[in-house]
């Protein structure tokens, strides 16, 4: 009688079917791969055994660094000594070059502390790890793990993006400074755009005729040449500082990527940027392979890649008004390539490597600047 009732109950209330379990691994992996964020991927690992085995196979990963920690911070312990060094300047009053060596990137907060364990192949530890995560949250304990440590259990990464919490260069408020650099085993090229001040016509109280840090009046007419005042009032010296600082920041980022590139042979695209959009370092598949077969030359003075001897082209406009109404005072564009590379024409094609380095409206600003008179400079290796 009891078996009849059980059979009748199963017919009235059949076992629910989990249609998600019927999806093939390839489709689930395609869905998981759209997540990107390494923290979210870490949480996916504890959802099920199936997810735990699939997450390390994703090929698109984004690592957002939580914080930077001063090298003289007493809270930095031996656990952070393995963290990747990435110089960051947070005090804008410091010299933009020397301050690069005072602070290093090492801290990944508690979500990362559990991540390397969450992706561990030992699934029996998942509950204990989760419990430890909650305990750390409660006691607000900060640990230090580098992207190298966090990514060590991902096996199939093809596209990797790492975002620092801020740019390395401490610059004055209102100053524009952006750079983009491509690296192989050494610097392939770098483009820098800057302005002593940025004015928007729509902002109340601002006028396109306001003075800027270079002492050039916005209404000054020119024929594309750099005015004499640029050399006498510190304008040129400031641009040299911008250029050297940007190159040091780029070479420091490149240096810290070595262990990641060495460990992840499947990488085809790597970008290291910051949330401020100040600097972008990128490497494509060919450049990544070049670094693997041709080790970089490190600077003896610091943890960064040695910058080779360079040829530089500079364009300058005391007053550059963009189509969207933005006005750049003391607008400057610098295009940099190693001296050993053949010289390439940078004017003429809208999609050239200089103009395409920046998103709008700065791409438009670059195209406008390269139409002006070009000034050539050289820089020794450092």
N, C-alpha and C positions, 0 to 999 in steps of 0.2 A: 504493500500500500504506500509505504514511504517513498519507494523508488518511482512509483507512478506520479506522486505529487511533485517530486523533484523534476521529473521529465516534463510534466505539465508546466511547472514554473519556468523552466528554461525556455520553453516555447513562447510563453507570454512575455518574459523578460530576457531576451537573448543577450549573450555576452556582447558588449560594445566592440565595434571594430575600429581600430586606430588606423585610419587610412594613411596617416603620415608614415607609419612603419612600412607601408607598402611601397613607398617611393624608393627608387634606387639610390645608392650612395652617391653616384655621380651627380644626381640632381640636387641632393641635399648639400653636397660640397659646393655646388654652384651658388646655392643660396647663402651658405655660410661665408663664402668668399666675398660676398657683397658687403659684409659687415665692416671689415677692415680694421677697426679699432681693436688694438691688442688687449685692452682691458675687457671689452665685451667678449672677445674670443675666449679669454680666460674664464669668464663666467659660464660660457657655453660648455666648457669642458666638464662642468659638474652637473649638467642637465641629465646626461645619460651616458652609458658606456659607449654607445654608438657615436655620440657627439665627441666624446673623449678621444676616440680613435680617429675621427675625421678632421678635427680642428687643426692638428699639426700639419695637415696636407694642404692648407689654403695657400694660394700663391700671391695674394694681395694683402699686405699688412701695413697698418699705420700706427706708429708709436708716438704718442704725445707725452713729452717729458713734463713732469709736474713741477719741478723746482730746480734751482741751482743753489749750491752751498759754498760759502767762502772756504778757502783752504785753511784759514785760521779759525774756523768754527769749531768750538770745543766739542760739539755734538757729533762731529765726524769721527768715526771709529775705524777699526781695521776692516770692518765689513764693507766700508766704502772705498778701501784702497784699490779694489779691483775695478772700480767704476771707471768709465771712460772719461778722459779729461777733455773738457771743452771750455776754453776761456770765455768768460762772460763779464762784461762790465755793467754794473748796476748803478754806480755812483757817477752821475753825469759831470760832476765837478772835477773828476780825475782826468789826467791826460789820457786821450783816447787810445794811445799805443801802449803805455806802460800798464794801464789798468787791465789790459787783456790778459795779463799773466797773474793777476791777483785772485781771481775767482775761477773755479772750475766746475764743470757740470758733473755732479755725482749722485744727486738724490732722486730717487724714484719713490714716491710715497707708498703707503701700505697696499693699495691695489696691486702694485707690481711685486710686492714682497711675496704675495701668495701665488702670483702668476706662474713663476717658474716651477712651482710645486703642483699647481693645478694642471699643468700640461705634462706632468710626469707620467711615465708609462705605468707606474704602479697605481692602478685604479683603487686599490683597497685603502689608499691614504686619503682619498678625496674628502671623506667626512671629517677626518682629523684636521685636514688643511682648512676646510671651511670653518670649523670651530675655532682654529687658531686665528683666522682672519677676523672673526667677530671679536675675539679677545683683544686683538691688537687695536681694532677700531675703538673699543671701549676705553682702552688705556692710552690711545692716541700716540702709539709708538711709531716713530719714523725710522724706516730702514733705507738702505742705499743699494740700489741695483742698477746696473747700466743696461742700455739696449742690448748689448752683447749677451748679457746673462738672460734677459727676458726672452730673447729670440732663439736661444740655443736649442729648443725642442721643436721649432718649426723646420720642416724638412724640405719644403717645396716652394719657398718664397721666390717669386719672380719680380714683383713690383713692391718696393719698400719705400715708405715715406716716414721720416723722423722729423718731428716738430719740437723745437726748443721753445721755452716759455717767453723768450724775448730775444731781440738781437743783441749781439755782443758789443756794439759800438755805442758808447754813451755820448749822445749828441744833444745840443741845446734844443729846447722846445721851439717849434716852428721851423726848424731846419729839415730839409729833405735830403736823405741819403739812402740809396738803394743800390745793391750790387747783385750780379748773377755771374757765377763762375762754373765752368766745365772743367773737369779733371779726368786724366787717365792716370798714369803713374806720376805725373806732375801736372802743372797748370796747362790746360789747352787754350783757354781764353777767359777773359773776365771783362764785364761791362759795368760801369758805374755811372749812375745819374744822381745829381745833387743840385740843390738850390739853397741859397742862404735864407730864403723865406718863401712861403707859398701864400698867395692871396686868392680868395674867391670873391667874385663880384657880388655874389648874393649874400655874403656875410655883412651884417649891419656894422657900420663904423669903419669898414676897411675901404681903402681907395687904391686903385692900381698905381697911383703916383706915390705911394708910401715909400719911405727910404728902406734900404735893406742893409745887411751887414757888410756889404762890400763898398758902401758909400756911393753906389750908382743910382741916379734918379731914374725912375721907371719910364720917364718920357724921353730919355736920351736916345738920339738917333745914331745908328752905326751902320757900317758897310760890311758887317760880318767879321771885322777885325776885333781883336781884344784891345780895349782901351788901355792907355798908359797907366791909368790909376790902378788897374788890376795888379800890376807888378809892384806898386809902391805902397798900397794900403793893406797888404797882407792877404789879398785875394788868392794869389798863386800859391803862397805858402799853405793856406788853409786847404786848397785842393790837393796838394801833395800829401798832407796829413790824412785827408779822406781816402786817398788812393792807397797809401801804405797800410792804413788801418783796415781797410776792406780786404786787402790781399792777405794780411796776417790772419784776419778772422776766417777767410776762406781756407787758407792752408792749415789752420788749426782744426777746422771741421774735417778736412780731408784726412788728416792724420788719425783722428779718432775712429774713422770708418774702417781702418785696416782689418781689425779682428772680425768684424761683421762680414766683410767681403771675402776674407779667407775662409770663413766657416760655411758660408752659403754660396755654393758653387752654381746654384740655379738662378741667381740674381741676374735680371736683364735690365732693370731700371732702378736707380737709387736717387732719392732726393732728400737733402737735409736742409730744412728751412726753419723759420721761426714764426710765431703767431703775429709778430709785428710786420711781417713782410719785408724786413730790412735786407736780409740776404738769402740767396738761394744757391746751394751747391748741387749740381746734378751730374750723374754719370750714366751713360748708356751701356749697352751690352758690350760693345767693342772696348770702351774705356775701362770697364770693370775687368775684362779679360786681360787688358794690357797691364793693369796693376798687379794681377795675379802672377804674370810671367816676368814682369820687370819691377822689382821692388822699388819703392819710392826712396828718395834721399831726404833724410830728416835733418832739420836744423839743429846744430849743436847747442844752440842757446835755449831752445824750448821744445816742447812737444808739438811740433807742427812740421808740415812738409816744406822742404826747401823751395823757395820761389826762384825760378831760373831768371837769367837776364831777359829783360823785356823791352819790346817796342811798344810805345803808347801813342795814341792819337787823341787829341783833346779838342773839343769844341766848346765855345762859351758864348753866352748871350746875356748882357746886363738885364734885359727885360724880355721875357718870352711869354706871349699871351696865347693860350691854347684855345681851340674852337669851343670848348665847353665853358669858357669864361674863367678858367683857372689861369693865374699869372705866376710865373716862376721868376723870382728875382735872383740874379747871379746864376742862371741856369748853366749847368756844366755836364758834359758827357765825356767819358773817358773809355776808349776801347783798347784793350790790352791783349797782346799775344807774345809768346816767347820769341826771342830774337832769332832762334834757330828755324822757326817756321817761315815759309814763304809769305811775303806780304800779299794781302788780299784786299781788293777794292771793297769799301764798305758803303759807298754812296751809289744810289741808282735804283737798287731793287728794294721795294717796300718790305719784302720778307727777309731781308738780309739778317745776318746773325746779330748785328747791333740793335736794330730797331725791334726785332722780335724777342729781345731779351726781357722786355717788361710788359706787364699788362697795361691796359688803358687806364688813365690818359697818358701814362708815361711813355708808352710806345709811340704815340703821336709826337710827344716832346722830343724823343730821340730822332725821329724822322725829320723833324724841323731843324734840329741842331746839326745833323750831318750835312745839311745843305749849306752851312756856313763855312767860313774859312777853317782849314784843318791845321793844327799845330802838332808837330811830331816831337816826341821826347823819348829818352832812353833811360833805363834803370838797370843797375847791376843786380846780380843775384844776391839774395839775403835770406 
